[in-house]
Amino acid sequence: MKKTLFLILSLMFLSGCATYYPVRVNDYLNATRTSISLHPGASVFVLENKNERNPIFDAEIKSKIERLLAEKGYRIASSDSADLYISFTYSISSGNSTTEVRPVYNPGDTETIQTSKSNGKTSTSIVTLPGYTTYVPYRVTVYTSTLILNVLDAKSLRDANERQILWIGENSTTGENPVLRETINYLLVAAFLHFGESTGKSIIANISENDPRIKGFYGKVY
């Protein structure tokens, strides 16, 4: 009975915990192009990925990038008038099998102990033995989702067809979720944590499924 109650409480606890996606973020800023503003208030146009195999999914991502830009204070403009262009690429690996270790808690049993007293009587008591944890190896398939954003000098590309890159944001997450349409949302949110800045090194951003920006993506039909 005690074991059954423990399992039920454990499942209730786990169901109430939010899932976090650890996103590796690596942002680079072109220090030689500081004369061009990457700060909020600049006008931006998000370029389309014309070679993508799924133009509908591509349009979803483009729309989400525009929403995140607006939330950061950037102005969405036309291709002819924008200060900045943003291009994006994304992918997911085919999956790699790896071995992980999962802790399994085993609750302690109860035992009945009878003790004889000096007066000849016997007393009965129930004691609970301590539980213990075992570590069980198991095989799992993991997938790496990647999103790369490039910010370009729009004027240079329009006037001279020169691709002047001002900022690059590299974002990736590895986990058991094989659905890029879901993992891309966490990559997008992480990509805008330090948008227009240099992280100086690779950092980890833990994005929760309860993040309001994640919920906002699912709250709108594209």
Secondary structure, 3 states (H helix, E strand, C coil): CHHHHHHHHHHHHHHCCCCEEEEEEEEEECHHHCCCCCCCCCEEEECCCCCCCCHHHHHHHHHHHHHHHHHCCCEECCCCCCCEEEEEEEEECCCEEEEEEEEEEECCCEEEEEEECCCCCEEEEEEECCCEEEEEEEEEEEEEEEEEEEEEEHHHHHHHCCCCEEEEEEEEEEECCCCHHHHHHHHHHHHCCCCCCCCCCCEEEEEECCCHHHHHHHCCCC
